[in-house]
Amino acid sequence: MTIDARAIWQELFIELTRLISVAKDSADRAHEAATDKEAVAENKYDTRGLEASYLAHGQQERMAQCIEDNALFNELYQNRQLIDEITLGSIVSLESREGVRHVLIGPSAGGIKVQWNEIEVLVITPQSPLGAQLLGKMVDDEVVLTIGDNIHHYDVVAID
């Protein structure tokens, strides 16, 4: 089955938008908890308000990161060029003894998975071991990845 790169990117943007919404809702709830009258300290040992404010700050940072991820991927998508070598923004199909897997080399948000038809695409970054080895490779190149005592062999079968 061939990959529709445009459809994969569309699914990625849907997922990134969903993550922004979830982060915003979490930040709003944490802010409400931090500013609620119940969060006011009753004595010097009562840290509920302080803890709630830390949580609210963390949730705000998470939301900001999700928004930044979306902007980075949007810029990458707008400026990407299809070339024969794997670069940032490439959707790569890899074949191994375990079967075929698909990854998108992204600037951030590693670990996000998107589904299109029966194809799952995992976002990885150049900072990941696999992402670092894939950059610059071409179709029919092999990548050998050692994780602990396990050696994984991947053949690059397609770049979209």
N, CA, C and O atoms as a GROMACS GRO file, in nm:
protein
  640
    1MET      N    1   0.084  -0.118   0.000
    1MET     CA    2   0.000   0.000   0.000
    1MET      C    3   0.089   0.125   0.000
    1MET      O    4   0.179   0.137   0.083
    2THR      N    5   0.064   0.215  -0.090
    2THR     CA    6   0.141   0.338  -0.096
    2THR      C    7   0.086   0.440   0.004
    2THR      O    8  -0.030   0.435   0.043
    3ILE      N    9   0.171   0.529   0.042
    3ILE     CA   10   0.134   0.629   0.141
    3ILE      C   11   0.090   0.757   0.071
    3ILE      O   12   0.153   0.802  -0.025
    4ASP      N   13  -0.017   0.814   0.120
    4ASP     CA   14  -0.062   0.945   0.074
    4ASP      C   15  -0.005   1.046   0.173
    4ASP      O   16  -0.063   1.070   0.279
    5ALA      N   17   0.110   1.105   0.139
    5ALA     CA   18   0.180   1.195   0.231
    5ALA      C   19   0.091   1.311   0.274
    5ALA      O   20   0.094   1.353   0.390
    6ARG      N   21   0.013   1.363   0.182
    6ARG     CA   22  -0.074   1.476   0.216
    6ARG      C   23  -0.176   1.436   0.323
    6ARG      O   24  -0.204   1.513   0.415
    7ALA      N   25  -0.230   1.316   0.310
    7ALA     CA   26  -0.326   1.266   0.410
    7ALA      C   27  -0.259   1.245   0.545
    7ALA      O   28  -0.320   1.273   0.649
    8ILE      N   29  -0.136   1.197   0.545
    8ILE     CA   30  -0.062   1.178   0.670
    8ILE      C   31  -0.041   1.313   0.737
    8ILE      O   32  -0.063   1.326   0.857
    9TRP      N   33   0.002   1.412   0.661
    9TRP     CA   34   0.023   1.545   0.718
    9TRP      C   35  -0.109   1.602   0.772
    9TRP      O   36  -0.111   1.664   0.878
   10GLN      N   37  -0.217   1.580   0.700
   10GLN     CA   38  -0.346   1.629   0.746
   10GLN      C   39  -0.383   1.564   0.880
   10GLN      O   40  -0.429   1.632   0.972
   11GLU      N   41  -0.362   1.435   0.892
   11GLU     CA   42  -0.389   1.364   1.018
   11GLU      C   43  -0.298   1.416   1.129
   11GLU      O   44  -0.340   1.428   1.244
   12LEU      N   45  -0.173   1.447   1.095
   12LEU     CA   46  -0.080   1.501   1.194
   12LEU      C   47  -0.130   1.636   1.246
   12LEU      O   48  -0.127   1.661   1.367
   13PHE      N   49  -0.175   1.722   1.156
   13PHE     CA   50  -0.224   1.852   1.200
   13PHE      C   51  -0.352   1.839   1.284
   13PHE      O   52  -0.373   1.916   1.377
   14ILE      N   53  -0.435   1.742   1.252
   14ILE     CA   54  -0.554   1.716   1.335
   14ILE      C   55  -0.510   1.674   1.475
   14ILE      O   56  -0.565   1.723   1.574
   15GLU      N   57  -0.412   1.585   1.485
   15GLU     CA   58  -0.363   1.539   1.615
   15GLU      C   59  -0.296   1.653   1.692
   15GLU      O   60  -0.318   1.666   1.812
   16LEU      N   61  -0.216   1.734   1.625
   16LEU     CA   62  -0.151   1.847   1.693
   16LEU      C   63  -0.255   1.946   1.746
   16LEU      O   64  -0.240   1.999   1.856
   17THR      N   65  -0.360   1.970   1.669
   17THR     CA   66  -0.468   2.059   1.713
   17THR      C   67  -0.540   2.000   1.833
   17THR      O   68  -0.576   2.073   1.926
   18ARG      N   69  -0.562   1.869   1.831
   18ARG     CA   70  -0.626   1.802   1.945
   18ARG      C   71  -0.540   1.816   2.070
   18ARG      O   72  -0.592   1.841   2.179
   19LEU      N   73  -0.410   1.799   2.054
   19LEU     CA   74  -0.319   1.810   2.168
   19LEU      C   75  -0.318   1.952   2.226
   19LEU      O   76  -0.309   1.970   2.347
   20ILE      N   77  -0.327   2.052   2.138
   20ILE     CA   78  -0.336   2.191   2.185
   20ILE      C   79  -0.462   2.209   2.268
   20ILE      O   80  -0.459   2.271   2.374
   21SER      N   81  -0.573   2.156   2.219
   21SER     CA   82  -0.702   2.168   2.289
   21SER      C   83  -0.697   2.101   2.426
   21SER      O   84  -0.744   2.157   2.524
   22VAL      N   85  -0.641   1.982   2.432
   22VAL     CA   86  -0.629   1.910   2.559
   22VAL      C   87  -0.540   1.988   2.655
   22VAL      O   88  -0.572   2.002   2.773
   23ALA      N   89  -0.428   2.040   2.604
   23ALA     CA   90  -0.337   2.117   2.689
   23ALA      C   91  -0.403   2.245   2.738
   23ALA      O   92  -0.383   2.284   2.854
   24LYS      N   93  -0.480   2.310   2.653
   24LYS     CA   94  -0.550   2.433   2.693
   24LYS      C   95  -0.652   2.403   2.802
   24LYS      O   96  -0.660   2.474   2.902
   25ASP      N   97  -0.730   2.297   2.783
   25ASP     CA   98  -0.829   2.259   2.885
   25ASP      C   99  -0.761   2.228   3.018
   25ASP      O  100  -0.809   2.269   3.124
   26SER      N  101  -0.650   2.157   3.013
   26SER     CA  102  -0.576   2.123   3.136
   26SER      C  103  -0.522   2.249   3.202
   26SER      O  104  -0.527   2.263   3.324
   27ALA      N  105  -0.468   2.340   3.121
   27ALA     CA  106  -0.414   2.466   3.175
   27ALA      C  107  -0.526   2.548   3.239
   27ALA      O  108  -0.506   2.606   3.345
   28ASP      N  109  -0.642   2.554   3.174
   28ASP     CA  110  -0.754   2.629   3.229
   28ASP      C  111  -0.800   2.571   3.363
   28ASP      O  112  -0.824   2.644   3.459
   29ARG      N  113  -0.811   2.439   3.369
   29ARG     CA  114  -0.853   2.375   3.494
   29ARG      C  115  -0.751   2.397   3.605
   29ARG      O  116  -0.787   2.422   3.720
   30ALA      N  117  -0.624   2.387   3.571
   30ALA     CA  118  -0.518   2.408   3.671
   30ALA      C  119  -0.518   2.553   3.719
   30ALA      O  120  -0.497   2.580   3.838
   31HIS      N  121  -0.541   2.646   3.628
   31HIS     CA  122  -0.547   2.788   3.666
   31HIS      C  123  -0.665   2.813   3.760
   31HIS      O  124  -0.653   2.884   3.860
   32GLU      N  125  -0.779   2.754   3.727
   32GLU     CA  126  -0.897   2.768   3.815
   32GLU      C  127  -0.868   2.712   3.954
   32GLU      O  128  -0.906   2.772   4.055
   33ALA      N  129  -0.802   2.598   3.959
   33ALA     CA  130  -0.770   2.538   4.088
   33ALA      C  131  -0.672   2.626   4.167
   33ALA      O  132  -0.684   2.638   4.289
   34ALA      N  133  -0.577   2.687   4.097
   34ALA     CA  134  -0.476   2.769   4.164
   34ALA      C  135  -0.535   2.900   4.216
   34ALA      O  136  -0.486   2.954   4.316
   35THR      N  137  -0.638   2.950   4.151
   35THR     CA  138  -0.696   3.078   4.192
   35THR      C  139  -0.824   3.062   4.272
   35THR      O  140  -0.885   3.162   4.312
   36ASP      N  141  -0.865   2.940   4.296
   36ASP     CA  142  -0.987   2.915   4.374
   36ASP      C  143  -0.965   2.955   4.520
   36ASP      O  144  -0.854   2.945   4.572
   37LYS      N  145  -1.071   3.000   4.584
   37LYS     CA  146  -1.059   3.042   4.724
   37LYS      C  147  -1.020   2.925   4.815
   37LYS      O  148  -0.968   2.946   4.924
   38GLU      N  149  -1.046   2.803   4.771
   38GLU     CA  150  -1.007   2.684   4.848
   38GLU      C  151  -0.856   2.664   4.848
   38GLU      O  152  -0.802   2.591   4.931
   39ALA      N  153  -0.786   2.729   4.753
   39ALA     CA  154  -0.641   2.713   4.743
   39ALA      C  155  -0.565   2.804   4.838
   39ALA      O  156  -0.443   2.792   4.851
   40VAL      N  157  -0.634   2.894   4.904
   40VAL     CA  158  -0.569   2.984   4.999
   40VAL      C  159  -0.518   2.904   5.119
   40VAL      O  160  -0.591   2.824   5.178
   41ALA      N  161  -0.394   2.927   5.153
   41ALA     CA  162  -0.332   2.852   5.263
   41ALA      C  163  -0.400   2.884   5.395
   41ALA      O  164  -0.425   3.001   5.427
   42GLU      N  165  -0.430   2.781   5.471
   42GLU     CA  166  -0.492   2.798   5.602
   42GLU      C  167  -0.386   2.811   5.712
   42GLU      O  168  -0.413   2.866   5.819
   43ASN      N  169  -0.266   2.761   5.684
   43ASN     CA  170  -0.154   2.775   5.778
   43ASN      C  171  -0.025   2.763   5.699
   43ASN      O  172  -0.028   2.740   5.578
   44LYS      N  173   0.088   2.779   5.766
   44LYS     CA  174   0.215   2.780   5.695
   44LYS      C  175   0.253   2.644   5.635
   44LYS      O  176   0.343   2.637   5.551
   45TYR      N  177   0.185   2.538   5.676
   45TYR     CA  178   0.214   2.405   5.622
   45TYR      C  179   0.121   2.366   5.508
   45TYR      O  180   0.140   2.262   5.444
   46ASP      N  181   0.023   2.447   5.483
   46ASP     CA  182  -0.075   2.419   5.377
   46ASP      C  183  -0.017   2.465   5.243
   46ASP      O  184  -0.002   2.584   5.219
   47THR      N  185   0.015   2.370   5.156
   47THR     CA  186   0.080   2.403   5.028
   47THR      C  187  -0.010   2.378   4.907
   47THR      O  188   0.038   2.377   4.794
   48ARG      N  189  -0.138   2.359   4.930
   48ARG     CA  190  -0.228   2.332   4.817
   48ARG      C  191  -0.222   2.441   4.711
   48ARG      O  192  -0.214   2.411   4.592
   49GLY      N  193  -0.226   2.565   4.753
   49GLY     CA  194  -0.223   2.676   4.659
   49GLY      C  195  -0.093   2.681   4.581
   49GLY      O  196  -0.094   2.704   4.460
   50LEU      N  197   0.018   2.661   4.650
   50LEU     CA  198   0.149   2.662   4.585
   50LEU      C  199   0.160   2.548   4.484
   50LEU      O  200   0.207   2.567   4.372
   51GLU      N  201   0.116   2.430   4.526
   51GLU     CA  202   0.119   2.315   4.435
   51GLU      C  203   0.030   2.338   4.314
   51GLU      O  204   0.067   2.302   4.202
   52ALA      N  205  -0.087   2.396   4.336
   52ALA     CA  206  -0.178   2.423   4.225
   52ALA      C  207  -0.118   2.525   4.129
   52ALA      O  208  -0.136   2.515   4.008
   53SER      N  209  -0.045   2.624   4.182
   53SER     CA  210   0.016   2.723   4.094
   53SER      C  211   0.131   2.662   4.013
   53SER      O  212   0.150   2.697   3.897
   54TYR      N  213   0.207   2.571   4.074
   54TYR     CA  214   0.311   2.500   3.999
   54TYR      C  215   0.250   2.418   3.885
   54TYR      O  216   0.300   2.416   3.773
   55LEU      N  217   0.140   2.350   3.918
   55LEU     CA  218   0.072   2.271   3.816
   55LEU      C  219   0.020   2.360   3.704
   55LEU      O  220   0.034   2.327   3.586
   56ALA      N  221  -0.038   2.473   3.740
   56ALA     CA  222  -0.091   2.566   3.638
   56ALA      C  223   0.022   2.615   3.548
   56ALA      O  224   0.006   2.625   3.427
   57HIS      N  225   0.136   2.647   3.609
   57HIS     CA  226   0.251   2.693   3.530
   57HIS      C  227   0.298   2.583   3.434
   57HIS      O  228   0.326   2.610   3.317
   58GLY      N  229   0.307   2.461   3.484
   58GLY     CA  230   0.349   2.348   3.399
   58GLY      C  231   0.252   2.325   3.284
   58GLY      O  232   0.294   2.296   3.172
   59GLN      N  233   0.124   2.336   3.311
   59GLN     CA  234   0.024   2.316   3.207
   59GLN      C  235   0.031   2.428   3.103
   59GLN      O  236   0.012   2.404   2.984
   60GLN      N  237   0.058   2.550   3.147
   60GLN     CA  238   0.076   2.662   3.053
   60GLN      C  239   0.196   2.636   2.962
   60GLN      O  240   0.190   2.662   2.842
   61GLU      N  241   0.305   2.585   3.020
   61GLU     CA  242   0.423   2.553   2.940
   61GLU      C  243   0.393   2.442   2.840
   61GLU      O  244   0.438   2.446   2.726
   62ARG      N  245   0.318   2.343   2.883
   62ARG     CA  246   0.279   2.233   2.794
   62ARG      C  247   0.196   2.285   2.677
   62ARG      O  248   0.218   2.245   2.563
   63MET      N  249   0.102   2.374   2.705
   63MET     CA  250   0.020   2.431   2.599
   63MET      C  251   0.107   2.512   2.502
   63MET      O  252   0.090   2.502   2.381
   64ALA      N  253   0.199   2.590   2.555
   64ALA     CA  254   0.289   2.669   2.470
   64ALA      C  255   0.374   2.577   2.382
   64ALA      O  256   0.397   2.608   2.265
   65GLN      N  257   0.420   2.464   2.437
   65GLN     CA  258   0.499   2.369   2.358
   65GLN      C  259   0.416   2.308   2.246
   65GLN      O  260   0.465   2.292   2.134
   66CYS      N  261   0.290   2.274   2.274
   66CYS     CA  262   0.202   2.218   2.171
   66CYS      C  263   0.178   2.319   2.059
   66CYS      O  264   0.178   2.283   1.941
   67ILE      N  265   0.159   2.445   2.095
   67ILE     CA  266   0.140   2.550   1.994
   67ILE      C  267   0.266   2.567   1.910
   67ILE      O  268   0.259   2.582   1.789
   68GLU      N  269   0.382   2.564   1.977
   68GLU     CA  270   0.509   2.575   1.905
   68GLU      C  271   0.530   2.455   1.811
   68GLU      O  272   0.574   2.472   1.697
   69ASP      N  273   0.498   2.334   1.860
   69ASP     CA  274   0.510   2.214   1.775
   69ASP      C  275   0.426   2.231   1.649
   69ASP      O  276   0.473   2.202   1.538
   70ASN      N  277   0.303   2.276   1.665
   70ASN     CA  278   0.214   2.295   1.551
   70ASN      C  279   0.274   2.395   1.452
   70ASN      O  280   0.271   2.372   1.331
   71ALA      N  281   0.327   2.505   1.503
   71ALA     CA  282   0.387   2.607   1.416
   71ALA      C  283   0.509   2.551   1.343
   71ALA      O  284   0.528   2.578   1.224
   72LEU      N  285   0.592   2.474   1.413
   72LEU     CA  286   0.711   2.416   1.350
   72LEU      C  287   0.673   2.320   1.238
   72LEU      O  288   0.733   2.322   1.130
   73PHE      N  289   0.574   2.235   1.264
   73PHE     CA  290   0.531   2.140   1.161
   73PHE      C  291   0.464   2.212   1.044
   73PHE      O  292   0.482   2.172   0.929
   74ASN      N  293   0.389   2.317   1.073
   74ASN     CA  294   0.324   2.393   0.966
   74ASN      C  295   0.430   2.456   0.875
   74ASN      O  296   0.419   2.449   0.752
   75GLU      N  297   0.532   2.517   0.935
   75GLU     CA  298   0.640   2.577   0.856
   75GLU      C  299   0.714   2.469   0.776
   75GLU      O  300   0.746   2.489   0.658
   76LEU      N  301   0.740   2.357   0.839
   76LEU     CA  302   0.810   2.247   0.772
   76LEU      C  303   0.728   2.198   0.652
   76LEU      O  304   0.783   2.175   0.544
   77TYR      N  305   0.597   2.182   0.672
   77TYR     CA  306   0.511   2.134   0.564
   77TYR      C  307   0.508   2.234   0.448
   77TYR      O  308   0.513   2.195   0.332
   78GLN      N  309   0.499   2.361   0.480
   78GLN     CA  310   0.493   2.465   0.375
   78GLN      C  311   0.621   2.471   0.293
   78GLN      O  312   0.617   2.502   0.174
   79ASN      N  313   0.734   2.441   0.357
   79ASN     CA  314   0.864   2.458   0.290
   79ASN      C  315   0.929   2.327   0.247
   79ASN      O  316   1.039   2.328   0.191
   80ARG      N  317   0.863   2.214   0.272
   80ARG     CA  318   0.930   2.087   0.242
   80ARG      C  319   0.940   2.065   0.091
   80ARG      O  320   0.855   2.109   0.013
   81GLN      N  321   1.045   1.995   0.054
   81GLN     CA  322   1.069   1.961  -0.086
   81GLN      C  323   1.093   1.812  -0.093
   81GLN      O  324   1.163   1.754  -0.010
   82LEU      N  325   1.035   1.752  -0.193
   82LEU     CA  326   1.055   1.608  -0.211
   82LEU      C  327   1.187   1.585  -0.284
   82LEU      O  328   1.204   1.622  -0.400
   83ILE      N  329   1.278   1.523  -0.212
   83ILE     CA  330   1.407   1.490  -0.271
   83ILE      C  331   1.436   1.343  -0.242
   83ILE      O  332   1.361   1.277  -0.169
   84ASP      N  333   1.543   1.293  -0.300
   84ASP     CA  334   1.573   1.150  -0.288
   84ASP      C  335   1.634   1.111  -0.154
   84ASP      O  336   1.644   0.993  -0.124
   85GLU      N  337   1.674   1.208  -0.075
   85GLU     CA  338   1.738   1.174   0.052
   85GLU      C  339   1.649   1.214   0.168
   85GLU      O  340   1.570   1.308   0.158
   86ILE      N  341   1.663   1.143   0.278
   86ILE     CA  342   1.580   1.167   0.395
   86ILE      C  343   1.625   1.296   0.464
   86ILE      O  344   1.742   1.313   0.498
   87THR      N  345   1.529   1.386   0.483
   87THR     CA  346   1.553   1.512   0.552
   87THR      C  347   1.441   1.534   0.653
   87THR      O  348   1.349   1.453   0.665
   88LEU      N  349   1.450   1.644   0.724
   88LEU     CA  350   1.342   1.682   0.814
   88LEU      C  351   1.215   1.697   0.732
   88LEU      O  352   1.214   1.767   0.631
   89GLY      N  353   1.109   1.632   0.775
   89GLY     CA  354   0.981   1.636   0.703
   89GLY      C  355   0.956   1.515   0.616
   89GLY      O  356   0.846   1.499   0.563
   90SER      N  357   1.054   1.429   0.601
   90SER     CA  358   1.036   1.309   0.520
   90SER      C  359   0.949   1.207   0.592
   90SER      O  360   0.960   1.188   0.714
   91ILE      N  361   0.863   1.142   0.516
   91ILE     CA  362   0.790   1.025   0.566
   91ILE      C  363   0.863   0.905   0.508
   91ILE      O  364   0.873   0.890   0.386
   92VAL      N  365   0.913   0.820   0.595
   92VAL     CA  366   1.002   0.711   0.554
   92VAL      C  367   0.936   0.577   0.584
   92VAL      O  368   0.885   0.554   0.694
   93SER      N  369   0.939   0.488   0.486
   93SER     CA  370   0.892   0.351   0.506
   93SER      C  371   1.015   0.262   0.524
   93SER      O  372   1.106   0.262   0.441
   94LEU      N  373   1.014   0.188   0.634
   94LEU     CA  374   1.127   0.102   0.669
   94LEU      C  375   1.080  -0.043   0.675
   94LEU      O  376   0.974  -0.073   0.728
   95GLU      N  377   1.162  -0.130   0.619
   95GLU     CA  378   1.129  -0.273   0.623
   95GLU      C  379   1.233  -0.345   0.708
   95GLU      O  380   1.353  -0.320   0.698
   96SER      N  381   1.183  -0.435   0.791
   96SER     CA  382   1.270  -0.517   0.875
   96SER      C  383   1.209  -0.656   0.886
   96SER      O  384   1.106  -0.684   0.825
   97ARG      N  385   1.271  -0.742   0.964
   97ARG     CA  386   1.215  -0.875   0.985
   97ARG      C  387   1.077  -0.868   1.049
   97ARG      O  388   0.994  -0.957   1.029
   98GLU      N  389   1.052  -0.762   1.126
   98GLU     CA  390   0.923  -0.745   1.193
   98GLU      C  391   0.814  -0.693   1.099
   98GLU      O  392   0.697  -0.691   1.136
   99GLY      N  393   0.852  -0.650   0.980
   99GLY     CA  394   0.755  -0.596   0.885
   99GLY      C  395   0.791  -0.455   0.843
   99GLY      O  396   0.906  -0.413   0.853
  100VAL      N  397   0.691  -0.383   0.795
  100VAL     CA  398   0.712  -0.246   0.748
  100VAL      C  399   0.660  -0.150   0.853
  100VAL      O  400   0.552  -0.169   0.908
  101ARG      N  401   0.737  -0.046   0.880
  101ARG     CA  402   0.693   0.061   0.969
  101ARG      C  403   0.719   0.193   0.900
  101ARG      O  404   0.803   0.204   0.811
  102HIS      N  405   0.645   0.294   0.943
  102HIS     CA  406   0.652   0.425   0.879
  102HIS      C  407   0.681   0.530   0.985
  102HIS      O  408   0.621   0.530   1.092
  103VAL      N  409   0.774   0.620   0.953
  103VAL     CA  410   0.809   0.727   1.045
  103VAL      C  411   0.811   0.859   0.970
  103VAL      O  412   0.838   0.864   0.850
  104LEU      N  413   0.782   0.965   1.042
  104LEU     CA  414   0.794   1.100   0.988
  104LEU      C  415   0.901   1.169   1.071
  104LEU      O  416   0.892   1.175   1.193
  105ILE      N  417   1.003   1.221   1.004
  105ILE     CA  418   1.112   1.289   1.074
  105ILE      C  419   1.065   1.432   1.100
  105ILE      O  420   1.053   1.512   1.008
  106GLY      N  421   1.040   1.463   1.226
  106GLY     CA  422   0.988   1.594   1.262
  106GLY      C  423   1.084   1.675   1.347
  106GLY      O  424   1.179   1.620   1.402
  107PRO      N  425   1.060   1.805   1.359
  107PRO     CA  426   1.147   1.891   1.439
  107PRO      C  427   1.123   1.877   1.590
  107PRO      O  428   1.207   1.916   1.670
  108SER      N  429   1.007   1.822   1.625
  108SER     CA  430   0.970   1.807   1.767
  108SER      C  431   0.854   1.709   1.774
  108SER      O  432   0.820   1.645   1.674
  109ALA      N  433   0.795   1.696   1.891
  109ALA     CA  434   0.676   1.612   1.912
  109ALA      C  435   0.700   1.464   1.883
  109ALA      O  436   0.611   1.394   1.837
  110GLY      N  437   0.822   1.418   1.910
  110GLY     CA  438   0.850   1.277   1.892
  110GLY      C  439   0.757   1.190   1.975
  110GLY      O  440   0.724   1.224   2.089
  111GLY      N  441   0.714   1.081   1.918
  111GLY     CA  442   0.624   0.989   1.987
  111GLY      C  443   0.479   0.999   1.945
  111GLY      O  444   0.400   0.909   1.973
  112ILE      N  445   0.443   1.108   1.877
  112ILE     CA  446   0.305   1.120   1.829
  112ILE      C  447   0.284   1.017   1.719
  112ILE      O  448   0.369   0.999   1.632
  113LYS      N  449   0.170   0.950   1.723
  113LYS     CA  450   0.133   0.854   1.620
  113LYS      C  451   0.009   0.904   1.549
  113LYS      O  452  -0.085   0.953   1.611
  114VAL      N  453   0.010   0.890   1.417
  114VAL     CA  454  -0.109   0.922   1.340
  114VAL      C  455  -0.146   0.802   1.254
  114VAL      O  456  -0.059   0.724   1.214
  115GLN      N  457  -0.272   0.788   1.229
  115GLN     CA  458  -0.325   0.675   1.155
  115GLN      C  459  -0.392   0.725   1.028
  115GLN      O  460  -0.470   0.820   1.030
  116TRP      N  461  -0.361   0.660   0.919
  116TRP     CA  462  -0.430   0.686   0.793
  116TRP      C  463  -0.457   0.551   0.729
  116TRP      O  464  -0.365   0.473   0.704
  117ASN      N  465  -0.585   0.524   0.702
  117ASN     CA  466  -0.626   0.390   0.658
  117ASN      C  467  -0.571   0.289   0.757
  117ASN      O  468  -0.599   0.299   0.877
  118GLU      N  469  -0.495   0.193   0.713
  118GLU     CA  470  -0.436   0.096   0.806
  118GLU      C  471  -0.290   0.126   0.834
  118GLU      O  472  -0.220   0.043   0.893
  119ILE      N  473  -0.244   0.242   0.794
  119ILE     CA  474  -0.104   0.278   0.812
  119ILE      C  475  -0.088   0.367   0.934
  119ILE      O  476  -0.156   0.468   0.948
  120GLU      N  477   0.004   0.326   1.022
  120GLU     CA  478   0.038   0.408   1.138
  120GLU      C  479   0.175   0.471   1.112
  120GLU      O  480   0.269   0.405   1.070
  121VAL      N  481   0.182   0.601   1.137
  121VAL     CA  482   0.308   0.674   1.118
  121VAL      C  483   0.347   0.733   1.253
  121VAL      O  484   0.268   0.801   1.318
  122LEU      N  485   0.471   0.706   1.293
  122LEU     CA  486   0.525   0.755   1.419
  122LEU      C  487   0.615   0.874   1.391
  122LEU      O  488   0.702   0.868   1.304
  123VAL      N  489   0.594   0.983   1.464
  123VAL     CA  490   0.683   1.099   1.452
  123VAL      C  491   0.807   1.071   1.536
  123VAL      O  492   0.798   1.038   1.654
  124ILE      N  493   0.924   1.086   1.472
  124ILE     CA  494   1.051   1.076   1.543
  124ILE      C  495   1.130   1.202   1.512
  124ILE      O  496   1.104   1.270   1.413
  125THR      N  497   1.225   1.232   1.596
  125THR     CA  498   1.307   1.352   1.575
  125THR      C  499   1.450   1.312   1.539
  125THR      O  500   1.490   1.197   1.559
  126PRO      N  501   1.526   1.405   1.486
  126PRO     CA  502   1.667   1.375   1.457
  126PRO      C  503   1.748   1.346   1.584
  126PRO      O  504   1.858   1.291   1.576
  127GLN      N  505   1.695   1.382   1.700
  127GLN     CA  506   1.765   1.354   1.825
  127GLN      C  507   1.748   1.208   1.869
  127GLN      O  508   1.823   1.160   1.953
  128SER      N  509   1.650   1.138   1.812
  128SER     CA  510   1.633   0.997   1.845
  128SER      C  511   1.739   0.915   1.773
  128SER      O  512   1.789   0.957   1.669
  129PRO      N  513   1.774   0.799   1.827
  129PRO     CA  514   1.876   0.716   1.761
  129PRO      C  515   1.839   0.682   1.616
  129PRO      O  516   1.924   0.690   1.527
  130LEU      N  517   1.714   0.643   1.592
  130LEU     CA  518   1.673   0.608   1.456
  130LEU      C  519   1.670   0.732   1.367
  130LEU      O  520   1.717   0.727   1.253
  131GLY      N  521   1.617   0.841   1.417
  131GLY     CA  522   1.610   0.964   1.338
  131GLY      C  523   1.748   1.013   1.297
  131GLY      O  524   1.768   1.056   1.184
  132ALA      N  525   1.844   1.006   1.389
  132ALA     CA  526   1.980   1.049   1.360
  132ALA      C  527   2.042   0.965   1.249
  132ALA      O  528   2.113   1.017   1.163
  133GLN      N  529   2.015   0.835   1.251
  133GLN     CA  530   2.074   0.747   1.150
  133GLN      C  531   2.005   0.759   1.015
  133GLN      O  532   2.066   0.734   0.912
  134LEU      N  533   1.878   0.796   1.015
  134LEU     CA  534   1.805   0.803   0.888
  134LEU      C  535   1.840   0.927   0.804
  134LEU      O  536   1.838   0.920   0.682
  135LEU      N  537   1.871   1.038   0.870
  135LEU     CA  538   1.900   1.160   0.794
  135LEU      C  539   2.010   1.137   0.692
  135LEU      O  540   2.117   1.083   0.724
  136GLY      N  541   1.983   1.178   0.569
  136GLY     CA  542   2.080   1.164   0.461
  136GLY      C  543   2.074   1.031   0.387
  136GLY      O  544   2.137   1.017   0.282
  137LYS      N  545   1.998   0.935   0.439
  137LYS     CA  546   1.986   0.805   0.371
  137LYS      C  547   1.894   0.817   0.251
  137LYS      O  548   1.818   0.913   0.238
  138MET      N  549   1.902   0.716   0.164
  138MET     CA  550   1.820   0.711   0.043
  138MET      C  551   1.752   0.575   0.035
  138MET      O  552   1.783   0.484   0.112
  139VAL      N  553   1.658   0.562  -0.059
  139VAL     CA  554   1.591   0.434  -0.080
  139VAL      C  555   1.697   0.328  -0.109
  139VAL      O  556   1.794   0.353  -0.181
  140ASP      N  557   1.678   0.211  -0.053
  140ASP     CA  558   1.766   0.094  -0.062
  140ASP      C  559   1.884   0.100   0.033
  140ASP      O  560   1.963   0.005   0.038
  141ASP      N  561   1.901   0.209   0.110
  141ASP     CA  562   2.005   0.212   0.212
  141ASP      C  563   1.958   0.130   0.332
  141ASP      O  564   1.839   0.112   0.355
  142GLU      N  565   2.055   0.081   0.408
  142GLU     CA  566   2.025   0.005   0.528
  142GLU      C  567   2.068   0.085   0.651
  142GLU      O  568   2.170   0.154   0.650
  143VAL      N  569   1.988   0.073   0.754
  143VAL     CA  570   2.019   0.136   0.883
  143VAL      C  571   2.027   0.025   0.986
  143VAL      O  572   1.937  -0.059   0.996
  144VAL      N  573   2.134   0.024   1.063
  144VAL     CA  574   2.151  -0.073   1.171
  144VAL      C  575   2.147   0.004   1.302
  144VAL      O  576   2.227   0.095   1.325
  145LEU      N  577   2.053  -0.035   1.386
  145LEU     CA  578   2.032   0.036   1.513
  145LEU      C  579   2.052  -0.064   1.626
  145LEU      O  580   1.987  -0.168   1.630
  146THR      N  581   2.140  -0.030   1.718
  146THR     CA  582   2.164  -0.116   1.834
  146THR      C  583   2.101  -0.050   1.956
  146THR      O  584   2.136   0.062   1.993
  147ILE      N  585   2.008  -0.122   2.018
  147ILE     CA  586   1.942  -0.076   2.139
  147ILE      C  587   1.964  -0.183   2.244
  147ILE      O  588   1.908  -0.292   2.237
  148GLY      N  589   2.047  -0.150   2.341
  148GLY     CA  590   2.084  -0.250   2.441
  148GLY      C  591   2.160  -0.363   2.375
  148GLY      O  592   2.261  -0.340   2.308
  149ASP      N  593   2.112  -0.484   2.393
  149ASP     CA  594   2.174  -0.601   2.330
  149ASP      C  595   2.107  -0.637   2.198
  149ASP      O  596   2.147  -0.734   2.133
  150ASN      N  597   2.007  -0.559   2.157
  150ASN     CA  598   1.932  -0.591   2.035
  150ASN      C  599   1.982  -0.509   1.916
  150ASN      O  600   2.003  -0.389   1.926
  151ILE      N  601   1.999  -0.578   1.806
  151ILE     CA  602   2.040  -0.513   1.682
  151ILE      C  603   1.922  -0.519   1.585
  151ILE      O  604   1.870  -0.626   1.556
  152HIS      N  605   1.883  -0.403   1.536
  152HIS     CA  606   1.771  -0.393   1.442
  152HIS      C  607   1.824  -0.348   1.306
  152HIS      O  608   1.900  -0.251   1.296
  153HIS      N  609   1.784  -0.418   1.202
  153HIS     CA  610   1.822  -0.383   1.066
  153HIS      C  611   1.697  -0.330   0.994
  153HIS      O  612   1.593  -0.395   0.994
  154TYR      N  613   1.710  -0.214   0.935
  154TYR     CA  614   1.600  -0.154   0.859
  154TYR      C  615   1.648  -0.121   0.719
  154TYR      O  616   1.758  -0.068   0.700
  155ASP      N  617   1.566  -0.153   0.622
  155ASP     CA  618   1.592  -0.113   0.484
  155ASP      C  619   1.498   0.001   0.451
  155ASP      O  620   1.378  -0.008   0.476
  156VAL      N  621   1.551   0.108   0.395
  156VAL     CA  622   1.467   0.220   0.353
  156VAL      C  623   1.403   0.179   0.222
  156VAL      O  624   1.471   0.159   0.121
  157VAL      N  625   1.268   0.167   0.222
  157VAL     CA  626   1.198   0.121   0.102
  157VAL      C  627   1.123   0.233   0.031
  157VAL      O  628   1.088   0.220  -0.087
  158ALA      N  629   1.096   0.344   0.101
  158ALA     CA  630   1.028   0.457   0.036
  158ALA      C  631   1.050   0.584   0.116
  158ALA      O  632   1.061   0.582   0.239
  159ILE      N  633   1.055   0.694   0.045
  159ILE     CA  634   1.065   0.827   0.106
  159ILE      C  635   0.958   0.914   0.042
  159ILE      O  636   0.956   0.930  -0.080
  160ASP      N  637   0.869   0.969   0.124
  160ASP     CA  638   0.763   1.056   0.072
  160ASP      C  639   0.777   1.194   0.134
  160ASP      O  640   0.698   1.283   0.104
   0.00000   0.00000   0.00000
